[in-house]
Amino acid sequence: MKEKANSTFISHELEWLNETIITRLKLYFNQDTNYKTIDEVLLPDIIGREGKYPDFIRNNNLTFPDRICLMLSFVPLLKPQLFDCFSIKNTNTGQRFVEFGCATGQGYQGVMPTFEMLLFILAGDSIKHRLYYINYFNEHLLFSQKMLLRNLKEEQDSPYSAVLFPSAALIEELIYERQYIPDFSAQFPARYLKTEQKWEDLVLDEVTVTQINELKLWIKLGDKMLDEWDLRKKIKPGYRALFYGPSGTGKTFTASLLGKYAGKEVYCIDLSMIVSKYIGETEKNLSKVFEIAENKDWILFFDEADSLFGKRTNIKDAHDRYANQEVSYLLQRIEDYDGLVLLSTNLKSNMDEAFTRRFQSVIHFSMPNPEQRELLWRNTFSKKTSFAPDIKLNEIAKKYEISGGSILNVVRYCSLMTMGRNSDIITLDDLMTGIRKEFWKEGKTID
């Protein structure tokens, strides 16, 4: 029902935009019309309307010109024939009227909306109104927050000839009413992290838990503190935390749980696709990530961050100088990000000390002690399985120092072998084979 309500509202908005455009053309050519100005064309009422589109209008307090701008960008997707009225030609030139601001593109037969078209619809031939709307949209949230994008065919083209089109995120949210998850690509080398598990499944020492609780408190009260206590001019709104410790100790898991707790998407940045040996490319690649993430309120998680944000080199040549400049620039981008940024590394000593001082939290994830390992063993195995009588988990936990991630791998192996035997009893042989496999990965052997 809500999907139907959303599409119905969008249909009304398209009808209103069409009537507004026709009215502008009639006024411009001094033809008979029921309206003296386009402002008289009745806006569709949003009171009581359900759907993501009317919600977006309400939440952002969009007014008459804002709604024209927004719906204009969606026309090529929803109803391209609505722009057919702009195809009339000037009898003097034999071409479309320049003032309409029409644009065409390769492979697209219809007319595309431009900023010039928006100005024509809103201002007609009034210089006064045109200048007003140029200034009005200069820092408008639809553009400043990259909800709507302006694309120039050529860099030297006038900014007013830029084609207006909605961001992929806005299309997903307002038209399809679903969560936007960008595809993993060179443009956005990040994967979406989510988990069905709970905080109780995370086994950490008390000190680490206390520090994570501080992070959760910032997620809950950070904005309230900055706003109600007038601290925004003194404290940057974002939060940066460094997770360090051996692999498999819960760093990525914690990032996923924080996203679930905050109700925010978490994206793990693939630094192997970010870091480049070519001067300037690393900076450019990471800038793409931040440009897409801006104003999305995502949590950004950089795993193995020391590969990018490690100790800066002594300047030996031009490449070193540019590398250090890139890191400094990227540090600034992270500090300017107004959401939560998490970075993880296996070794804190690999990180530049001047860099780590910029973090609000530096949290150590240590290898679990014997008691924690026993709890992990018991919690990770399925409740639908049981242990063979010769398995003593407390002894296994004491004898073999192993991370939670490695325990998960052992459980996966044992469970697969057990089900392969049409059984539900975990054997000691399978358990020990799984443990040996994990130790072998690290170049270690066990009795």
C-alpha positions as CSV (number, residue, x, y, z in Angstrom):
1,M,0.0,0.0,0.0
2,K,2.8,2.4,0.9
3,E,4.5,1.7,-2.5
4,K,1.2,2.5,-4.3
5,A,0.8,5.7,-2.2
6,N,4.3,6.8,-3.2
7,S,3.8,6.2,-6.9
8,T,0.4,8.0,-6.8
9,F,2.0,11.0,-5.2
10,I,4.8,11.1,-7.7
11,S,2.2,10.9,-10.5
12,H,0.5,14.0,-9.0
13,E,3.8,15.8,-8.8
14,L,4.5,15.0,-12.4
15,E,1.1,16.4,-13.4
16,W,1.7,19.5,-11.4
17,L,5.2,20.0,-13.0
18,N,3.7,19.5,-16.5
19,E,1.0,22.1,-15.8
20,T,3.7,24.5,-14.4
21,I,5.8,24.1,-17.6
22,I,2.9,24.6,-19.9
23,T,1.9,27.7,-17.9
24,R,5.4,29.1,-18.2
25,L,5.4,28.6,-22.0
26,K,2.0,30.2,-22.4
27,L,3.1,33.2,-20.3
28,Y,6.4,33.5,-22.2
29,F,4.6,33.5,-25.6
30,N,1.7,35.7,-24.3
31,Q,-0.9,33.0,-24.9
32,D,-4.2,32.7,-23.0
33,T,-3.8,30.9,-19.6
34,N,-5.8,30.6,-16.4
35,Y,-2.8,31.8,-14.4
36,K,-1.0,35.1,-14.1
37,T,2.1,33.4,-12.7
38,I,3.4,29.8,-12.3
39,D,3.1,30.2,-8.6
40,E,-0.6,30.0,-8.9
41,V,-0.5,26.4,-10.2
42,L,-1.7,24.4,-7.2
43,L,1.0,22.3,-5.5
44,P,0.0,18.7,-4.6
45,D,-0.8,18.6,-0.9
46,I,1.7,16.6,1.2
47,I,-0.3,16.5,4.4
48,G,-1.1,13.0,5.3
49,R,0.6,11.6,2.2
50,E,2.6,8.4,2.7
51,G,5.7,7.4,0.8
52,K,9.4,8.2,0.6
53,Y,8.9,11.0,-1.9
54,P,6.5,13.1,0.3
55,D,8.5,12.2,3.3
56,F,11.6,13.6,1.6
57,I,9.8,16.8,0.8
58,R,8.6,17.2,4.5
59,N,11.9,16.2,6.1
60,N,13.8,18.7,4.0
61,N,11.2,21.5,4.0
62,L,11.2,21.7,0.2
63,T,9.3,24.7,-1.2
64,F,7.8,25.4,-4.6
65,P,11.1,26.0,-6.5
66,D,12.8,23.1,-4.7
67,R,10.1,20.7,-5.8
68,I,10.3,21.9,-9.4
69,C,14.0,21.3,-9.3
70,L,13.7,17.9,-7.8
71,M,11.0,16.5,-10.0
72,L,12.6,18.1,-13.1
73,S,15.6,15.8,-12.6
74,F,13.4,12.7,-12.5
75,V,11.5,13.4,-15.7
76,P,13.9,11.5,-18.1
77,L,13.5,8.4,-15.8
78,L,9.7,8.7,-15.1
79,K,8.1,10.5,-18.0
80,P,10.5,11.7,-20.7
81,Q,7.6,12.8,-23.1
82,L,6.8,15.5,-20.6
83,F,9.6,17.6,-22.2
84,D,8.3,17.2,-25.7
85,C,6.8,20.7,-25.3
86,F,10.4,22.1,-25.4
87,S,11.0,20.6,-28.9
88,I,9.3,23.5,-30.7
89,K,11.6,25.4,-32.9
90,N,12.3,29.1,-33.2
91,T,11.1,30.1,-36.7
92,N,13.9,32.7,-37.0
93,T,16.7,30.2,-36.3
94,G,15.2,26.9,-37.2
95,Q,16.6,25.6,-33.9
96,R,15.1,24.9,-30.4
97,F,14.7,28.1,-28.4
98,V,18.1,28.6,-26.7
99,E,16.4,30.1,-23.6
100,F,14.6,26.8,-22.9
101,G,18.0,25.3,-21.9
102,C,17.4,22.0,-23.6
103,A,20.1,19.4,-23.8
104,T,20.4,16.1,-25.7
105,G,22.8,13.3,-25.3
106,Q,24.4,10.5,-27.3
107,G,22.1,7.4,-27.2
108,Y,19.2,9.4,-25.7
109,Q,16.6,10.7,-28.0
110,G,14.7,12.9,-25.6
111,V,15.4,16.2,-23.9
112,M,17.4,16.3,-20.7
113,P,16.8,18.9,-18.0
114,T,19.5,21.5,-17.3
115,F,20.0,24.2,-14.8
116,E,19.2,26.7,-17.6
117,M,15.8,24.9,-18.1
118,L,15.2,25.2,-14.3
119,L,15.9,29.0,-14.5
120,F,13.6,29.4,-17.5
121,I,10.7,27.6,-15.8
122,L,11.1,29.6,-12.6
123,A,12.1,33.0,-14.0
124,G,10.9,33.2,-17.6
125,D,12.5,36.3,-19.1
126,S,12.8,38.2,-15.8
127,I,16.4,39.1,-15.2
128,K,15.6,39.9,-11.6
129,H,14.0,36.5,-10.9
130,R,16.8,34.7,-12.8
131,L,19.5,36.3,-10.6
132,Y,17.5,35.5,-7.5
133,Y,17.2,31.8,-8.3
134,I,20.9,31.5,-9.4
135,N,21.8,32.7,-5.9
136,Y,19.0,30.7,-4.3
137,F,20.3,27.4,-5.6
138,N,24.0,28.3,-5.2
139,E,24.4,26.4,-1.9
140,H,21.1,24.6,-1.9
141,L,21.1,21.3,0.1
142,L,19.9,19.4,-3.0
143,F,23.3,20.2,-4.6
144,S,25.6,20.8,-1.6
145,Q,24.7,17.4,-0.3
146,K,25.0,15.8,-3.7
147,M,21.4,14.6,-3.9
148,L,21.1,16.2,-7.3
149,L,24.2,16.3,-9.6
150,R,25.1,18.7,-12.3
151,N,27.0,17.2,-15.2
152,L,28.8,19.3,-17.8
153,K,29.4,17.8,-21.3
154,E,32.7,19.7,-21.6
155,E,34.7,21.3,-18.8
156,Q,34.7,24.7,-20.6
157,D,30.8,24.7,-20.9
158,S,28.7,27.2,-18.9
159,P,27.7,25.8,-15.5
160,Y,24.1,26.7,-16.4
161,S,24.2,24.2,-19.2
162,A,24.9,21.4,-16.8
163,V,22.4,18.5,-17.0
164,L,20.5,17.9,-13.8
165,F,20.1,14.3,-12.7
166,P,19.4,12.6,-9.3
167,S,22.1,10.6,-7.6
168,A,21.8,6.8,-7.6
169,A,21.1,7.0,-3.8
170,L,18.2,9.4,-4.3
171,I,16.7,7.2,-7.1
172,E,16.8,4.1,-4.9
173,E,15.3,6.0,-1.9
174,L,12.6,8.1,-3.5
175,I,11.5,6.0,-6.5
176,Y,12.2,2.4,-5.6
177,E,11.8,3.0,-1.8
178,R,14.7,0.7,-0.9
179,Q,18.0,1.0,0.8
180,Y,20.8,2.2,-1.4
181,I,23.8,-0.1,-1.4
182,P,26.4,1.0,-4.0
183,D,28.0,-1.7,-6.2
184,F,31.5,-2.6,-5.4
185,S,33.6,-1.0,-8.1
186,A,36.7,1.0,-8.9
187,Q,34.6,4.1,-8.3
188,F,33.5,2.9,-4.9
189,P,35.9,0.1,-3.7
190,A,34.0,-0.8,-0.5
191,R,31.8,-3.6,0.7
192,Y,28.8,-3.4,2.8
193,L,29.1,-4.9,6.3
194,K,26.2,-6.2,8.2
195,T,25.6,-8.9,10.9
196,E,22.8,-10.8,12.4
197,Q,24.7,-11.4,15.6
198,K,24.4,-9.5,18.8
199,W,26.7,-7.8,21.3
200,E,26.5,-10.9,23.5
201,D,28.2,-12.8,20.8
202,L,31.3,-10.5,21.0
203,V,33.7,-11.7,23.7
204,L,36.2,-9.0,24.8
205,D,38.0,-7.9,27.9
206,E,36.5,-5.3,30.2
207,V,38.8,-2.5,29.2
208,T,38.0,-2.9,25.5
209,V,34.2,-3.2,26.3
210,T,34.4,0.1,28.3
211,Q,36.0,1.9,25.3
212,I,33.5,0.5,22.9
213,N,30.7,1.7,25.2
214,E,32.2,5.2,25.0
215,L,31.8,4.9,21.2
216,K,28.2,3.8,21.5
217,L,27.6,6.8,23.9
218,W,29.0,9.2,21.2
219,I,26.7,7.6,18.6
220,K,23.7,8.1,20.9
221,L,24.5,11.6,22.3
222,G,27.2,13.1,20.2
223,D,25.0,15.4,18.1
224,K,22.8,16.3,21.1
225,M,25.9,17.3,23.1
226,L,27.2,19.5,20.2
227,D,23.9,21.2,19.6
228,E,22.5,21.6,23.1
229,W,25.8,22.7,24.7
230,D,26.8,24.9,21.8
231,L,30.0,23.0,21.1
232,R,29.8,22.8,17.3
233,K,32.1,25.8,16.8
234,K,34.7,24.2,19.1
235,I,34.5,20.5,18.3
236,K,34.3,18.8,14.9
237,P,31.2,16.7,14.6
238,G,32.9,13.5,13.4
239,Y,34.4,10.7,15.5
240,R,37.6,8.8,14.7
241,A,38.6,5.5,16.4
242,L,41.6,3.2,15.8
243,F,41.1,-0.5,16.4
244,Y,44.4,-2.4,16.8
245,G,45.2,-6.0,17.6
246,P,45.8,-9.4,16.0
247,S,43.6,-10.7,13.2
248,G,40.4,-12.4,14.3
249,T,40.1,-10.6,17.6
250,G,36.8,-8.8,16.7
251,K,37.7,-5.5,15.0
252,T,35.5,-6.0,11.9
253,F,32.8,-7.7,14.0
254,T,32.7,-4.7,16.3
255,A,32.4,-2.3,13.3
256,S,29.4,-4.3,12.1
257,L,27.7,-4.3,15.5
258,L,28.2,-0.5,15.8
259,G,26.4,-0.1,12.5
260,K,23.6,-2.3,13.7
261,Y,23.4,-0.4,17.0
262,A,23.4,3.0,15.3
263,G,21.1,2.0,12.5
264,K,23.7,3.1,10.0
265,E,25.3,1.4,7.0
266,V,28.9,0.3,7.5
267,Y,31.3,0.1,4.5
268,C,34.7,-1.6,4.6
269,I,37.1,0.2,2.3
270,D,39.2,-2.1,0.2
271,L,42.6,-0.3,0.5
272,S,44.2,-2.6,-2.1
273,M,42.1,-0.7,-4.7
274,I,42.9,2.6,-3.1
275,V,46.6,2.7,-2.8
276,S,48.5,3.4,-6.0
277,K,52.2,3.7,-6.8
278,Y,51.4,6.5,-9.1
279,I,51.7,10.1,-7.8
280,G,48.3,11.6,-7.0
281,E,46.3,8.4,-7.7
282,T,45.8,7.3,-4.1
283,E,44.5,10.7,-3.2
284,K,42.1,10.7,-6.2
285,N,40.9,7.2,-5.4
286,L,40.1,7.9,-1.7
287,S,38.5,11.2,-2.6
288,K,35.9,9.2,-4.7
289,V,35.0,7.2,-1.6
290,F,34.4,10.3,0.5
291,E,32.5,12.1,-2.2
292,I,30.1,9.2,-2.5
293,A,29.9,8.8,1.3
294,E,29.3,12.5,2.1
295,N,26.0,13.3,3.7
296,K,25.0,9.6,3.7
297,D,25.7,9.2,7.5
298,W,27.6,6.0,6.8
299,I,30.2,4.4,9.1
300,L,33.5,4.1,7.1
301,F,35.8,1.2,8.2
302,F,39.4,1.1,6.9
303,D,40.8,-2.4,7.5
304,E,44.6,-2.8,7.5
305,A,44.9,1.0,7.5
306,D,48.6,1.0,8.1
307,S,49.1,0.2,4.4
308,L,47.8,3.7,3.7
309,F,48.2,5.7,7.0
310,G,51.4,4.1,8.2
311,K,54.5,5.9,9.3
312,R,55.4,8.7,6.9
313,T,58.7,8.4,5.1
314,N,61.7,10.6,5.3
315,I,61.8,12.7,2.1
316,K,64.3,11.1,-0.2
317,D,62.8,12.0,-3.6
318,A,59.8,13.7,-5.3
319,H,57.7,10.5,-4.9
320,D,58.2,10.5,-1.1
321,R,57.3,14.2,-0.9
322,Y,54.1,13.6,-2.9
323,A,53.3,10.5,-0.8
324,N,53.5,12.5,2.4
325,Q,51.4,15.3,0.9
326,E,48.7,12.7,0.0
327,V,48.6,11.3,3.5
328,S,48.3,14.8,5.0
329,Y,45.4,15.5,2.6
330,L,43.7,12.3,3.4
331,L,44.0,12.8,7.1
332,Q,42.2,16.1,6.6
333,R,39.4,14.4,4.7
334,I,39.0,11.9,7.5
335,E,38.9,14.7,10.1
336,D,36.3,16.6,8.0
337,Y,34.0,13.6,7.7
338,D,31.1,14.3,10.0
339,G,30.3,10.7,10.7
340,L,32.1,7.8,12.4
341,V,35.4,6.6,10.8
342,L,37.0,3.4,12.1
343,L,40.5,2.3,11.1
344,S,42.0,-1.0,12.1
345,T,45.6,-2.4,12.1
346,N,47.2,-5.5,13.4
347,L,50.1,-3.5,14.8
348,K,49.7,-0.1,16.4
349,S,53.5,0.4,16.0
350,N,53.0,0.5,12.3
351,M,50.9,3.7,12.5
352,D,52.3,7.2,12.5
353,E,52.2,8.6,16.0
354,A,51.2,12.1,14.8
355,F,48.3,10.4,13.1
356,T,47.1,8.3,16.0
357,R,47.0,11.5,18.2
358,R,44.1,12.7,16.0
359,F,41.9,9.8,17.1
360,Q,39.3,10.2,19.8
361,S,39.7,6.5,20.8
362,V,42.5,4.0,20.3
363,I,41.1,0.6,21.3
364,H,43.2,-2.5,21.8
365,F,41.7,-5.9,20.8
366,S,43.8,-8.5,22.5
367,M,43.9,-12.2,22.0
368,P,41.3,-13.9,24.2
369,N,42.4,-15.4,27.5
370,P,41.6,-19.1,28.3
371,E,38.2,-18.2,30.0
372,Q,37.2,-16.1,27.0
373,R,38.3,-18.8,24.6
374,E,36.2,-21.4,26.3
375,L,33.2,-19.1,26.1
376,L,33.9,-18.5,22.4
377,W,34.1,-22.3,21.8
378,R,30.8,-22.9,23.6
379,N,28.9,-20.0,22.0
380,T,30.1,-20.6,18.5
381,F,29.1,-24.2,18.0
382,S,25.5,-24.8,17.1
383,K,23.1,-25.7,19.9
384,K,21.9,-28.5,17.7
385,T,25.2,-30.3,18.0
386,S,26.9,-31.9,21.0
387,F,30.5,-32.8,21.9
388,A,32.0,-36.3,22.1
389,P,32.8,-37.4,25.7
390,D,36.6,-37.0,25.2
391,I,36.3,-33.3,24.3
392,K,37.3,-31.1,27.3
393,L,36.7,-27.6,26.1
394,N,38.3,-26.0,29.2
395,E,41.5,-27.9,28.5
396,I,41.4,-27.1,24.8
397,A,40.9,-23.4,25.7
398,K,43.8,-23.4,28.1
399,K,46.2,-25.2,25.8
400,Y,45.7,-23.5,22.5
401,E,45.9,-19.7,22.1
402,I,43.7,-18.9,19.2
403,S,41.6,-15.9,18.1
404,G,37.9,-15.7,17.8
405,G,38.1,-15.6,14.0
406,S,40.2,-18.8,14.0
407,I,37.7,-20.5,16.4
408,L,35.0,-19.6,13.9
409,N,37.0,-21.3,11.1
410,V,37.4,-24.4,13.3
411,V,33.7,-24.5,14.1
412,R,32.9,-24.3,10.3
413,Y,35.3,-27.2,9.5
414,C,34.0,-29.4,12.4
415,S,30.4,-28.7,11.6
416,L,30.9,-29.5,7.9
417,M,32.7,-32.8,8.7
418,T,30.0,-33.8,11.3
419,M,27.1,-33.1,8.9
420,G,29.0,-35.0,6.2
421,R,28.8,-38.1,8.5
422,N,25.1,-37.6,9.0
423,S,25.9,-37.0,12.6
424,D,25.4,-34.1,15.2
425,I,28.3,-35.1,17.5
426,I,31.5,-33.1,17.2
427,T,34.5,-35.4,17.5
428,L,37.9,-34.6,19.1
429,D,39.7,-35.7,15.8
430,D,37.8,-33.1,13.8
431,L,38.3,-30.4,16.5
432,M,42.1,-31.0,16.6
433,T,42.4,-31.2,12.8
434,G,40.6,-27.8,12.6
435,I,42.9,-26.3,15.2
436,R,46.0,-27.7,13.4
437,K,44.8,-26.1,10.2
438,E,44.6,-22.7,11.9
439,F,48.0,-23.0,13.4
440,W,49.5,-24.2,10.1
441,K,48.2,-20.9,8.5
442,E,50.5,-19.0,10.9
443,G,53.5,-21.4,10.2
444,K,53.0,-23.1,13.6
445,T,52.6,-26.8,14.5
446,I,51.0,-28.5,17.5
447,D,51.3,-31.9,19.0
